[in-house]
Every structure is written in C-alpha cells, then in structure tokens.
Amino acid sequence: MNPVDTDPHSAPVRLAAELIRAPSVTPADHGCQAILIRRLTALGFEIHDLTFGTVRNFHARLGNGAPHVCLAGHTDVVPTGPEADWRVPPFAAEVVGGVLIGRGAADMKGALAAMVVAVERHLGRNPRPNGSISFLITGDEEGDALDGTVRMVPWLKARGELPDFCIVGEPSSAERVGDTIKNGRRGSVNGHLTIHGVQGHAAFPDLADNPIHRAAPALDALARLKFDDGDGHFSATRLQFTNVRAGEGASNVIPGHLWCQFNLRFSPASTPESIDRRVRAVLDGHGLRYDLAWQLSGMPFLTAPGPLTAAMADAVRAATGITPALSTGGGTSDARFIAPEGVAVAELGLVNRTIHKVDEGVPVADIDRLTDIYENLLAALLGR
C-alpha cells in the first residue's frame, strides 16, 4: 500500500516552509537558493549563477520572446533577535493557528514560494507560453545591497535581457493580501554629521565649547525643516534623526564632539544636492563647526499607471474581490535598481505587519491567495 500524503498544506505553503528552514540570514544562503533552482530547473529554466563576493544570486529564464515578465525577490532575511522570544524556533517553519511562523515568512519567502508555484501552474496549462518568464533572485537585499540586484541589472542590460515587466514580491500589502501595489518608492539618503566643540571640565564651561548645547537648536531646526511639499504620488520630504551620540563617559567632562545620523525619504521634488544645500544652510546659520558626509541609498522612481499596474489590479480583483491602491510609501526595495533602466516595475506581496519582528508570520491562506494573484497576473501579461 502506498503511503498517503497527510500534509494538509498546499504546495506554496510547503515550499515556503522549506525555504524558511534554510537559515539564510544576510548574506548567508545555507542552500536556500538551491531549493528554488531545483524547482526552476525541472521546469526547463536556464540558470545563471551570479555570485559576487560572498553573496549568492541567480537569474533564471524560460523562453526568449516578448513580452518578458520577470519575477524578482530576495532569499536573505534579517537576524532573528533573541530566539527565546519566539513562540516557536524562528527557522522551524511551524504552522500555529493557521499562521506559518518563521523568519522570512512574510519578507519574502512566502512570496517566492507563491511565485514559483504560480509559474508551475501556468506552465501546466501553457507548456509553451507566450513571451518569456524569468526570475531575478538576490541574497543581498536585507544587507548592504552592494553585490545583489544592483550588480545583476547591468549584467542583464549587457546581455540585452532587461524585462518588459518586473514584479517584485516585497510585502506591499497593509491589511489584506493585494490591497496595496507599490508602483514607486521615495529616494533615501543618510547623513552623517559631526559637530565640533572643545572638550573641558564641566565646572569650567567658559574654558570649553559644548557641542551638545551648540547643536541642539540646529538639530531642532533640521527636524522641523520642510524640504518640499511632495506631489500627487509622493509625500513631502522630511528629516528623521536616527542616532545621536556625545560624551566621554564621565559626568564632569564636556565632550569635544557630537555625532549624529539622520535619514531622509525624499520625493522627486528634492534631490540629494538640494537636500545637502538646505542642511548646510541650517548648520552654517547656527555658526557650527562640522563635518557632513552623505550616503545615497536610492533615488525616487515611479511606474506610471499603465499595463503593468492595470494587470496587477485585475489579478488582485479576480482573486480577492478587492481593488488595490497604488502607493509609493514605505522603505526602499531593489526595485530602485531596476526602474532606472526603463523597466515597468511594481511590488506586490504579502501583508507587512510582522516583517522584521519576533514571531514573523503569515496566514497560510494568504500564501495561497497570493499564488492565485500571481497566476492571474501571468495569464494577463502572457496570455492563457
């Protein structure tokens, strides 16, 4: 008698659990991408290993025709934090009360599993699909993002393989799967500021120059500064302080320096150059001696409403009955490296409520629903 499969969970849920059990804390892989490669190889995809440094990446493609639809995402995950705080081990991929719990369940191994199974089902109905399908998978999205998608896109461009449409499986949804499509993102830039004073004894402040006292009004002015008003697609640009440090570890010593870090998520109404000018004007206006360095993480981009966003909205409605909203809010994603090449790119994935948290999890029904959405989307873009 043949053994009976008693696993009550669907194919995408089982694949998501298998991916979670590979503890791919960035930039490690631990065999996670090999799981995807085995499934795609079995479907006839041509695989290209695009390892850069210590980061594993791969590109897989089936077919050479147009339209070329790319499914993009990352297998790396953030650290778990104290494992003792989790209800179940973070890489055990256990289902508790209908929720698949594990690091990466929502961000974004659940979506990767849904993508693969959706492609399997699409090819089951269309063994010779119109156009071509590809996967662009990185292990460097949660890390420094220096050896992942940012290096794979030039490789695609040099080969003439940039896609027509790209769907990034980031957890874009807010309350229900499919309720939000990210068709753009704000830019992101980090400032590293050192304000110089003169160290001295706290009992003799006239012989010192306290950078904390000097900096406080300027930092408050920067926090209140309105850089722009945004536009119909993007919210206004604001500055947020993320770290402030000063002091020598003794209560009677006036420090010689104050260091702080801040971030701006900026709309197309601002540029890194205009932001630099505005910040320096405030610092100079307060008479500060300072050093300021910038780190640009990405420029803003927008995929205007069109064939891709319309197909996404139709796919969501068919699977869930809801009409998704278009949004450019939230953090950055690897879509920022793809959009500048003229590719129509948007993000559509699971609910983001638990991402990067202890007990990250996603209802198994949501993974199944997202698989249906991706199936619908492939059919809309490639034909049934």
Sequence and secondary structure as in RCSB ss.txt:
>XXXX:A:sequence
MNPVDTDPHSAPVRLAAELIRAPSVTPADHGCQAILIRRLTALGFEIHDLTFGTVRNFHARLGNGAPHVCLAGHT
DVVPTGPEADWRVPPFAAEVVGGVLIGRGAADMKGALAAMVVAVERHLGRNPRPNGSISFLITGDEEGDALDGTV
RMVPWLKARGELPDFCIVGEPSSAERVGDTIKNGRRGSVNGHLTIHGVQGHAAFPDLADNPIHRAAPALDALARL
KFDDGDGHFSATRLQFTNVRAGEGASNVIPGHLWCQFNLRFSPASTPESIDRRVRAVLDGHGLRYDLAWQLSGMP
FLTAPGPLTAAMADAVRAATGITPALSTGGGTSDARFIAPEGVAVAELGLVNRTIHKVDEGVPVADIDRLTDIYE
NLLAALLGR
>XXXX:A:secstr
        S HHHHHHHHHHTS  BTT  TTHHHHHHHHHHHTT EEEE  BTTB EEEEEE   SSEEEEEEE 
 B     GGGSSS TTS EEETTEEESTTIIIIIHHHHHHHHHHHHHHHH SS SSEEEEEEES SSS  SSSHH
HHHHHHHHTT   SEEEE    BSSSTTSEEE EE EEEEEEEEEE B EETT GGGSB HHHHHHHHHHHHHH 
      SSS   EEEEEEEEE  S TTEE SEEEEEEEEEE TTS HHHHHHHHHHHHHHTT EEEEEEEEEE  
EE  SSHHHHHHHHHHHHHHS   EEE  SS  THHHHGGGT EEEE  SB TTTTSTT EEEHHHHHHHHHHHH
HHHHHHH  
